[in-house]
C-alpha cells in the first residue's frame, strides 16, 4: 500500500497520452479483485483472469485511498495526490451504478 509508480497510458485511436501516478493499491476481501487509486481517479481490476473491470477518471482529482466492499458497486474513496478529488481527511462512499 502507498507505493508510487509512474505509468504512461496511450489511448488507442488518438495520440493523447495520459500520465497517471499510482497512489494506492488494495485487494477486496476475497482477493478476487483489486482497486488502484491514481492522480486522476481510480481503476478496478479482476485478478483471475487478469482484466481491468472499470475505471473512473476525474478532471483534476486524485484518489489516495480506494477500498472495495467484496464485489459490489460500493467503494470507499479518500482524496489524495497533488490535487485531491475529495478532502484527504474524509471518507466518501461511491456508488458506481449511480456514478456518485
FIKOL-444392 format. One record per atom (N, C-alpha, C, O): x, y, z. Coordinates in steps of 0.2 Angstrom, whole numbers, plus 5000, padded with zeros to 4 digits. Atoms other than C-alpha are relative to their C-alpha. Layout:
N
XYZ/...
//
This chain:
100
500449945000/500050005000/500450065000/501050065003/499749935000/500550184997/500650004995/501050054996/499450005005/501850134983/499950054995/499350064993/500149955005/502150264970/500449974994/501049954994/499750035006/502450204952/499850054994/499250074994/500249965006/502450314936/499849964995/500249914993/500350035006/501450254922/499850044995/499550104996/500349975005/501050314905/499649964996/499749914994/500550045004/499550264896/499850034993/499750094993/500249975007/499250294877/499449974998/499349914997/500750025003/497450294871/500149984993/500450014989/500050025006/497150194856/499650054995/499150074998/500449965004/496450284841/500250084999/500150114994/499749935001/497250454845/500650005004/500849965007/499350004997/498950514851/500050045007/500550065009/500049974993/498350584868/500349955005/500249895005/499750044995/499450524882/499850035006/499950095008/500249984994/498850524899/500549975005/500649915005/499550024995/500150524913/499649995007/499350045009/500350014993/499550454930/500449975004/500749925003/499650024994/500450424946/499549955004/499049975006/500450054995/499850264956/500150025007/500750035009/500049974993/499450324973/499949945005/500149945011/500350054995/498650164981/499849944997/499549944991/500250065003/498349984978/499749965006/500049955012/500350054995/497149864989/499649954997/499349964992/500450055002/496349704987/499350005003/499350035009/500650014996/494549664991/500049945005/500649915005/500050054994/494049545005/500249934998/500549895001/499950075003/494149384994/500650004996/500849944993/499449995004/495749444985/499849984992/500349964989/500250015007/494749424968/500150064996/500150054990/499949945004/494949604963/500550045004/500650035010/499649944997/496049754967/499850064997/499750074991/500249935002/495749934966/500750045001/501150045005/499449955000/497050074962/499850075000/499350094996/500249935000/496950254966/500650034997/501250024998/499549965004/497850374954/499950075001/499550105004/500149935000/498150554952/499450034996/499250094997/500549975004/496750564940/499349965001/498849974998/500650034998/495450444948/500149935003/500649925007/499950074998/495350254951/499849954995/499549964990/500150065005/495350084942/499949945005/500149935010/500250074997/494649914947/500249954995/500149954989/499850065004/495449754941/499849935003/499749935009/500150074998/494949574941/500749965000/501149984996/499450034999/496349454947/500149944995/500649944991/500050065004/495949294938/499449994996/498949974999/499549985004/495849314923/500250085001/499750115003/499849934999/496849474925/499650054994/499750044988/500349965005/495749614917/499850065004/499550065009/500249944997/495349794920/499250005000/498949994994/500850004999/493449794926/499750074998/499350074994/500349935002/493149984925/500550055003/501050035007/499649944998/493950154928/499650065000/499150074996/500449935000/493350324933/500650055000/501150055004/499549955001/494450474928/499650075002/499150085000/500349934998/494050644937/500550054997/501150054998/499549945002/494750804929/500250045006/499850065010/499749974994/495950874942/499849975006/499750015011/500150034994/495650754955/500349935001/500149884998/499750064999/496650614963/499749965006/499349995010/500250054995/496150464974/500649975003/500949935000/499550034996/497350424988/499949945003/500349905004/500150064997/496450284995/499349974997/498850014996/500750035003/495050164987/500049935003/500549895002/500150074997/494350014996/499349984997/498850014997/500650035002/493149894989/499649965005/499949945010/500450044995/491649804998/499949944996/499449944992/500150065004/491849624991/500050024992/500550054990/500149985007/491249644973/499450044998/499250044992/500649955002/489849764974/500250064998/500850084997/499949935003/489649934967/500250055005/500350115003/499849954995/490150024983/500750005001/501049955002/499349994998/491850094986/500150065005/499750105005/499849944995/492650205000/500650034996/501150004995/499549965004/493650344992/500250065005/499950095009/499749944997/494850475000/500450034995/500850004992/499649965005/495650614990/500749995002/500949985008/499250004999/497550614988/500350024994/500050044989/499649975005/498950664977/500150075000/499950115005/499849935001/499450834971/499450055000/499450115002/500649975000/497650884968/499449965002/499149934997/500550054998/496450784978/499350014998/499050074998/500749995003/494650754971/499650015006/499150055006/500449994994/493950744989/500550025006/501150015005/499649994994/494650805006/500449945002/500149895003/499650064998/496150695012/499849985007/500149935009/500250024993/495350685029/499249985001/499049985006/500750035000/493550625024/500049944995/500349944990/500150065003/492950455018/499350024996/498850034999/500649995004/491750475003/499749934998/500249894996/500350065002/490550324999/499850014992/499450054991/500149995007/490550304980/499549944997/499749884998/500550055003/489050204971/500250004993/500050054989/499849995007/489750164954/499449994995/499450014990/500650005005/488050124947/499750074999/499350084994/500249935000/487550304951/500550054998/500350114997/499449965001/489250374947/500050065004/500150125002/499949954995/489250474963/500149975007/500150015012/
//
